[in-house]
Amino acid sequence: MNDEINPKYVEILDHGHVYLVDYMGDDAAIVQAARVSYGAGTKTINEDRGLIRYLLRHAHSSPIEMVEFKFGIKIPIFVMRQLVRHRCASTNEISARYSIMSDEFYIPALDQIRSQSETNKQGRDAEIDSLSQHGVQWIMQTAYENAYSAYKVLLGQRDGAEDHYDPYSEESPLLSNEFPGLARELARSVLPVANYTSCFWKIDLSNLFKFLKLRRDVHAQFEIRVLAHAMYKLIQPIVPLACEAAEDYLFHAHSLSRMETVLLKDALANGAGYRGLLESYNGDESALRKHYDLTKRELNEFKSNFIASQGG
Ligand SMILES: Cc1cc2nc3c(=O)[nH]c(=O)nc-3n(C[C@H](O)[C@H](O)[C@H](O)COP(=O)(O)OP(=O)(O)OC[C@H]3O[C@@H](n4cnc5c(N)ncnc54)[C@H](O)[C@@H]3O)c2cc1C
């Protein structure tokens, strides 16, 4: 494998990374598995590319599951929490009961320090002023230093308090000189979710595509999007045909509800598209929505997916 074409290690965020530990199979493995269906010795019925595209187009997932990837990942704990929601992956994460966690914490880059989105309750929106951006970084950094300092004190590392406070002060000690240090599994409670964690994460290609569709999407949080894009960069040279098909039939494809299907058929049938259809309701979009049994949100999603901004 050419490492220039196929990078195995990508740095992400401020202290994170993702690399390919190992993998099994490639485009050929998908084709090989799919052709088992036709029996040994059967003549090739499709070109490899056509076959892979057929499988993706028809959600024929089991041949795609024959390819597996194992990643080594270092990300903030809050990104890890999103990653583990993808149940079809196998995860093995560093144990903070066993190990002492590092003092690496995520601080967003200045251009990612943004205000709460008004339209997307789970998202960020406009950039904020430069003074406040730097202030946010300072506040985060200081909170992390305080938390890590407390962590070290709880672990019984007496140099941990440093500038923040003295738990062994002679006037009002918080801890006795005999304090043996708290168990790591409890001491970690004071660490913020910005603390970096590490794991191995193994997943088959079919489920990885599902993950990539969800987590490369603009609705996913920026920090996991960065991870998903880096993973895609690592696997794309290994399964280029499958990735090409996934781009066409999965990542940039949209499904239609029953109501949307009827609306689209009517819009095509009238010859003037959505705008022509809307005119038959005298431009009254709520009447159109009522007829097609669509909520305002559904119609907006439909329009953003299928209607050019000029309303055609
Ligand atoms: C933008 C975004 C916002 C989100 N917000 C939240 C949130 O606020 N709170 C929250 O808790 N989660 C949230 N999630 C997580 C989300 O609900 C899913 O749990 C997560 O994306 C995993 O998706 P999945 O089930 O397709 O993946 P996987 O768990 O990897 O599953 C892959 C496939 O296997 C199937 N599958 C897996 N396990 C089972 C099972 N037990 N039974 C049947 N089928 C199964 C799934 O249907 C899926 O098709 C969010 C996800 C995204 C992308």
Ligand as a Chemical Component Dictionary entry (heavy atoms), coordinates in Angstrom:
data_LIG
# 
_chem_comp.id                   LIG 
_chem_comp.type                 NON-POLYMER 
_chem_comp.pdbx_formal_charge   0 
_chem_comp.three_letter_code    LIG 
# 
loop_
_chem_comp_atom.comp_id 
_chem_comp_atom.atom_id 
_chem_comp_atom.alt_atom_id 
_chem_comp_atom.type_symbol 
_chem_comp_atom.charge 
_chem_comp_atom.model_Cartn_x 
_chem_comp_atom.model_Cartn_y 
_chem_comp_atom.model_Cartn_z 
_chem_comp_atom.pdbx_ordinal 
LIG C1  C1  C 0 -27.047 14.989 14.484 1  
LIG C2  C2  C 0 -27.286 13.938 15.541 2  
LIG C3  C3  C 0 -27.845 14.305 16.750 3  
LIG C4  C4  C 0 -28.076 13.335 17.740 4  
LIG N1  N1  N 0 -28.600 13.735 18.954 5  
LIG C5  C5  C 0 -28.769 12.822 19.931 6  
LIG C6  C6  C 0 -29.284 13.201 21.218 7  
LIG O1  O1  O 0 -29.597 14.367 21.462 8  
LIG N2  N2  N 0 -29.409 12.262 22.177 9  
LIG C7  C7  C 0 -29.078 10.954 21.951 10 
LIG O2  O2  O 0 -29.226 10.141 22.852 11 
LIG N3  N3  N 0 -28.601 10.548 20.748 12 
LIG C8  C8  C 0 -28.434 11.437 19.745 13 
LIG N4  N4  N 0 -27.917 11.035 18.532 14 
LIG C9  C9  C 0 -27.565 9.619  18.346 15 
LIG C10 C10 C 0 -28.557 8.874  17.422 16 
LIG O3  O3  O 0 -29.846 8.857  17.996 17 
LIG C11 C11 C 0 -28.080 7.440  17.161 18 
LIG O4  O4  O 0 -28.086 6.724  18.364 19 
LIG C12 C12 C 0 -26.686 7.390  16.611 20 
LIG O5  O5  O 0 -26.561 8.292  15.534 21 
LIG C13 C13 C 0 -26.358 5.966  16.145 22 
LIG O6  O6  O 0 -27.023 5.746  14.934 23 
LIG P1  P1  P 0 -27.418 4.274  14.462 24 
LIG O7  O7  O 0 -28.414 3.689  15.418 25 
LIG O8  O8  O 0 -27.823 4.373  13.027 26 
LIG O9  O9  O 0 -25.999 3.530  14.521 27 
LIG P2  P2  P 0 -25.675 2.065  15.042 28 
LIG O10 O10 O 0 -26.014 1.966  16.458 29 
LIG O11 O11 O 0 -24.244 1.783  14.648 30 
LIG O12 O12 O 0 -26.591 1.170  14.200 31 
LIG C14 C14 C 0 -26.330 0.910  12.838 32 
LIG C15 C15 C 0 -27.515 0.226  12.239 33 
LIG O13 O13 O 0 -27.872 -0.944 12.975 34 
LIG C16 C16 C 0 -29.218 -0.839 13.482 35 
LIG N5  N5  N 0 -29.231 -1.252 14.888 36 
LIG C17 C17 C 0 -28.245 -1.092 15.785 37 
LIG N6  N6  N 0 -28.614 -1.586 16.973 38 
LIG C18 C18 C 0 -29.870 -2.018 16.826 39 
LIG C19 C19 C 0 -30.808 -2.626 17.697 40 
LIG N7  N7  N 0 -30.535 -2.858 18.971 41 
LIG N8  N8  N 0 -32.008 -2.950 17.193 42 
LIG C20 C20 C 0 -32.310 -2.713 15.913 43 
LIG N9  N9  N 0 -31.458 -2.150 15.036 44 
LIG C21 C21 C 0 -30.267 -1.812 15.486 45 
LIG C22 C22 C 0 -29.604 0.625  13.386 46 
LIG O14 O14 O 0 -30.954 0.777  13.106 47 
LIG C23 C23 C 0 -28.737 1.138  12.251 48 
LIG O15 O15 O 0 -29.379 1.022  11.009 49 
LIG C24 C24 C 0 -27.708 11.982 17.514 50 
LIG C25 C25 C 0 -27.144 11.633 16.292 51 
LIG C26 C26 C 0 -26.937 12.579 15.312 52 
LIG C27 C27 C 0 -26.306 12.163 13.999 53 
# 
loop_
_chem_comp_bond.comp_id 
_chem_comp_bond.atom_id_1 
_chem_comp_bond.atom_id_2 
_chem_comp_bond.value_order 
_chem_comp_bond.pdbx_ordinal 
LIG C1  C2  SING 1  
LIG C2  C3  SING 2  
LIG C2  C26 DOUB 3  
LIG C3  C4  DOUB 4  
LIG C4  N1  SING 5  
LIG C4  C24 SING 6  
LIG N1  C5  DOUB 7  
LIG C5  C6  SING 8  
LIG C5  C8  SING 9  
LIG C6  O1  DOUB 10 
LIG C6  N2  SING 11 
LIG N2  C7  SING 12 
LIG C7  O2  DOUB 13 
LIG C7  N3  SING 14 
LIG N3  C8  DOUB 15 
LIG C8  N4  SING 16 
LIG N4  C9  SING 17 
LIG N4  C24 SING 18 
LIG C9  C10 SING 19 
LIG C10 O3  SING 20 
LIG C10 C11 SING 21 
LIG C11 O4  SING 22 
LIG C11 C12 SING 23 
LIG C12 O5  SING 24 
LIG C12 C13 SING 25 
LIG C13 O6  SING 26 
LIG O6  P1  SING 27 
LIG P1  O7  DOUB 28 
LIG P1  O8  SING 29 
LIG P1  O9  SING 30 
LIG O9  P2  SING 31 
LIG P2  O10 DOUB 32 
LIG P2  O11 SING 33 
LIG P2  O12 SING 34 
LIG O12 C14 SING 35 
LIG C14 C15 SING 36 
LIG C15 O13 SING 37 
LIG C15 C23 SING 38 
LIG O13 C16 SING 39 
LIG C16 N5  SING 40 
LIG C16 C22 SING 41 
LIG N5  C17 SING 42 
LIG N5  C21 SING 43 
LIG C17 N6  DOUB 44 
LIG N6  C18 SING 45 
LIG C18 C19 SING 46 
LIG C18 C21 DOUB 47 
LIG C19 N7  SING 48 
LIG C19 N8  DOUB 49 
LIG N8  C20 SING 50 
LIG C20 N9  DOUB 51 
LIG N9  C21 SING 52 
LIG C22 O14 SING 53 
LIG C22 C23 SING 54 
LIG C23 O15 SING 55 
LIG C24 C25 DOUB 56 
LIG C25 C26 SING 57 
LIG C26 C27 SING 58 
# 
